[in-house]
């Protein structure tokens, strides 16, 4: 394992540049922290490169990660250099450089899935990914204009959900519609039925929309079902998109489980 102590080292400069990128589709990213690195190992095997805080290599979790990666693909940085790469102030002393998977768009979609329509806040996108994984959804489609799924903030709020999902980015959602073999269900305030008023499809494509504008009109028009979540509109006009998605997905899950 190579030990680096200079900020001017080309490898350190390259990592610093990578740490500041927004997770462009198909480009390498840094996974920061023990949990994300463990999840990558479990689902994808060794990373392209592993970077460690040299002072923490004796810690059990860090040592286990180092042992799982070929020595030639490991770097040990001085603590101050490692901290400069961390996504948060209290870095955990390990990062993996990886190339995220880019799954092929399926010809047909006949499973429960979620469409992200221009959801811009990285925290909301990460929360939605985590909610989808927890609700048993396996595939998500992110429209152009949605925060990059593998950006640092989305990774932090996703808490490993990325590794339980097939994530399709930069998708033209209108062009995706003919591939859907399940009904499209959209959240809306107008012209929608109460979420709790009837049976939800056991399998469907949910679409959740832009934080301010909601679901695009073309997608609303294509929806087989529009639902609204009853709430005190005198207090707030609408719910956060992450909260709305959690309510809808787990109501669908509750109905499906109770029907078995």
GUMARVEX-844652 format. One record per residue (C-alpha): z, y, x. Coordinates in steps of 0.5 Angstrom, whole numbers, padded with zeros to 4 digits, always signed. Layout:
! residues N
ZYX/...
***
This chain:
! residues 260
+0000+0000+0000/-0002+0007+0003/+0003+0012+0003/+0001+0019+0003/+0005+0025+0004/+0000+0031+0004/-0002+0035-0002/-0009+0036+0002/-0010+0029+0002/-0017+0028-0002/-0014+0022-0006/-0008+0027-0008/-0013+0032-0010/-0018+0028-0014/-0012+0025-0018/-0009+0032-0019/-0016+0034-0022/-0016+0028-0026/-0009+0029-0029/-0011+0036-0032/-0018+0033-0035/-0018+0032-0043/-0020+0025-0043/-0027+0025-0044/-0030+0019-0047/-0032+0014-0042/-0028+0018-0036/-0022+0015-0032/-0016+0018-0034/-0008+0017-0032/-0003+0013-0036/+0003+0016-0034/+0010+0012-0035/+0012+0005-0035/+0011+0004-0042/+0004+0006-0042/+0002+0002-0035/+0006-0004-0038/+0002-0004-0044/-0005-0003-0040/-0003-0009-0036/-0002-0013-0042/-0008-0012-0045/-0013-0010-0040/-0010-0013-0033/-0010-0009-0027/-0012-0002-0027/-0017+0002-0022/-0011+0005-0018/-0004+0005-0019/+0000+0011-0016/+0008+0010-0015/+0013+0015-0013/+0015+0012-0006/+0023+0013-0007/+0022+0009-0014/+0019+0003-0011/+0025-0001-0011/+0027+0000-0019/+0026-0006-0022/+0021-0004-0027/+0017+0000-0022/+0017-0006-0017/+0014-0011-0022/+0008-0006-0024/+0007-0006-0016/+0007-0013-0016/+0002-0014-0021/-0003-0010-0018/-0007-0012-0011/-0004-0008-0005/-0011-0005-0004/-0011-0001-0010/-0004+0002-0010/-0002+0009-0007/+0005+0011-0006/+0006+0018-0006/+0012+0023-0004/+0016+0025-0010/+0014+0032-0010/+0007+0030-0010/+0008+0024-0015/+0012+0030-0020/+0006+0034-0019/+0002+0029-0023/+0007+0027-0028/+0005+0029-0036/+0012+0031-0037/+0018+0034-0032/+0022+0028-0032/+0016+0023-0029/+0018+0016-0029/+0015+0015-0022/+0009+0011-0024/+0002+0012-0026/-0005+0008-0027/-0012+0011-0026/-0016+0007-0031/-0023+0007-0035/-0021+0007-0042/-0025+0002-0046/-0031+0004-0050/-0032-0001-0056/-0039-0002-0059/-0040+0001-0066/-0040-0005-0071/-0046-0006-0075/-0042-0007-0081/-0034-0005-0083/-0031-0010-0088/-0024-0009-0085/-0018-0004-0087/-0020+0002-0082/-0018+0010-0082/-0023+0015-0081/-0021+0022-0077/-0025+0028-0079/-0024+0033-0074/-0017+0033-0073/-0015+0038-0068/-0008+0037-0066/-0007+0032-0060/+0000+0031-0063/-0003+0029-0070/-0008+0025-0067/-0003+0021-0063/+0002+0020-0069/-0004+0018-0073/-0006+0012-0068/+0001+0010-0068/+0002+0010-0075/-0005+0006-0076/-0002+0001-0071/+0004+0000-0074/+0001-0001-0081/-0004-0006-0079/-0010-0002-0078/-0014-0005-0072/-0020+0000-0072/-0021+0007-0072/-0027+0012-0072/-0026+0019-0069/-0031+0025-0071/-0034+0030-0066/-0029+0035-0066/-0023+0031-0066/-0018+0031-0060/-0020+0026-0055/-0016+0020-0056/-0015+0019-0049/-0012+0026-0047/-0005+0026-0044/-0002+0029-0050/-0005+0024-0055/-0003+0018-0050/+0004+0021-0050/+0005+0021-0058/+0001+0015-0059/+0006+0011-0055/+0002+0005-0053/-0002+0005-0060/-0008+0005-0056/-0008-0002-0054/-0007-0005-0061/-0013-0001-0064/-0021-0001-0063/-0022+0007-0062/-0029+0009-0063/-0030+0017-0061/-0035+0022-0063/-0037+0018-0069/-0042+0021-0074/-0038+0019-0080/-0043+0021-0085/-0048+0016-0081/-0042+0011-0081/-0042+0011-0089/-0048+0006-0090/-0044+0001-0085/-0038+0001-0089/-0037-0006-0094/-0030-0003-0096/-0029+0003-0101/-0028+0010-0098/-0021+0013-0100/-0020+0020-0099/-0014+0025-0099/-0015+0031-0103/-0011+0036-0108/-0016+0037-0113/-0020+0031-0117/-0015+0026-0115/-0011+0021-0118/-0003+0020-0116/-0002+0015-0110/+0003+0011-0114/-0001+0011-0121/-0005+0005-0120/-0007+0000-0115/-0010+0001-0108/-0016-0003-0105/-0013-0008-0101/-0018-0007-0096/-0021+0000-0095/-0024+0006-0090/-0019+0011-0091/-0021+0018-0089/-0016+0024-0087/-0018+0031-0085/-0018+0037-0081/-0011+0040-0081/-0013+0047-0085/-0020+0045-0088/-0018+0038-0091/-0023+0032-0091/-0031+0035-0091/-0034+0036-0097/-0040+0030-0096/-0034+0025-0095/-0030+0027-0101/-0037+0026-0105/-0038+0019-0102/-0031+0017-0103/-0030+0011-0109/-0023+0014-0110/-0019+0020-0108/-0012+0020-0108/-0006+0026-0108/+0001+0025-0106/+0006+0028-0111/+0010+0033-0108/+0014+0040-0109/+0008+0044-0109/+0012+0050-0110/+0016+0049-0103/+0009+0047-0099/+0002+0047-0101/+0000+0041-0097/+0003+0035-0092/+0002+0035-0085/-0004+0030-0084/+0000+0025-0080/+0006+0025-0085/+0000+0024-0091/-0003+0018-0087/+0004+0015-0086/+0005+0015-0094/-0002+0013-0096/-0002+0007-0091/+0005+0004-0092/+0004+0005-0100/-0002+0001-0099/+0001-0004-0094/+0007-0005-0099/+0002-0006-0105/-0001-0011-0101/+0005-0015-0099/+0008-0015-0106/+0002-0018-0109/+0002-0024-0105/
***
